[in-house]
Amino acid sequence: MARYDFRFVVDGVDLDETAKAQIAAEVQKAGLAALQNVARLSNPVVVGHSNIKLRPEWLGIWVIHGPYADEIGQKINDIGFYQ
């Protein structure tokens, strides 16, 4: 299974927590839109967030596709998270 890591880096600009969360959310939306246009994923599982207060070290998402996505999706459903 292939894994790719795309990053968006901003240097030299002071951003407050609200601005960082807004930028993270927009980058996530753009990345998912690009992935959908290129890869045409049938049933991906998307895990992540842009809530800096919840996990300040984690701005981003993981898109999981294929058999592992089915397994992870079932585990998420088993613990009570539904779409």
C-alpha positions in Angstrom: 0.0 0.0 0.0 1.4 3.4 -0.9 1.6 6.3 1.5 2.0 10.0 0.6 2.6 12.9 2.9 1.7 16.4 1.6 2.6 19.5 3.7 1.8 23.1 3.6 4.3 25.3 5.4 4.0 28.9 6.3 7.2 30.7 7.5 7.6 34.3 8.6 3.9 35.0 9.3 2.5 35.4 12.8 -0.9 33.5 13.1 -3.1 33.3 16.0 -4.9 30.1 17.0 -8.1 31.0 15.1 -6.1 31.8 11.9 -4.2 28.5 12.1 -7.4 26.5 12.5 -9.1 28.3 9.6 -6.0 27.7 7.3 -5.8 24.0 8.4 -9.5 23.5 7.6 -9.1 25.1 4.1 -6.0 23.1 3.3 -7.9 19.9 4.3 -10.8 20.8 2.1 -8.6 21.6 -0.9 -6.6 18.4 -0.4 -9.7 16.2 -0.2 -11.1 17.9 -3.3 -7.9 17.3 -5.3 -7.7 13.7 -4.1 -11.3 13.0 -5.2 -10.7 14.6 -8.6 -7.5 12.6 -9.2 -7.9 9.2 -7.4 -11.7 8.7 -7.6 -11.8 6.9 -4.3 -14.9 4.7 -3.8 -15.2 4.5 0.0 -12.4 6.3 1.8 -12.2 6.8 5.6 -11.1 10.3 6.5 -9.6 10.8 10.0 -8.4 14.0 11.5 -9.3 17.5 12.5 -8.2 21.1 12.6 -9.1 21.7 16.3 -5.9 23.2 17.8 -7.3 23.2 21.3 -8.1 19.4 21.1 -4.7 18.3 19.7 -2.3 21.2 19.2 0.4 19.0 17.6 -2.0 17.5 15.0 -3.2 19.7 12.2 -4.2 17.5 9.4 -6.1 14.4 8.2 -5.5 10.9 7.1 -7.3 9.5 4.1 -7.4 5.7 4.2 -8.7 3.6 1.3 -8.9 0.0 0.5 -9.2 -3.1 2.8 -7.6 -1.2 5.7 -10.2 1.5 5.4 -13.0 -1.0 5.7 -11.4 -2.4 8.9 -10.9 1.0 10.4 -14.4 2.2 9.4 -15.9 -0.8 11.1 -13.9 -0.2 14.3 -15.1 3.4 14.3 -18.7 2.3 13.9 -18.3 -0.2 16.6 -17.3 2.5 19.2 -20.3 4.6 18.2 -19.1 7.2 15.6 -21.4 7.3 12.6 -21.5 9.5 9.5 
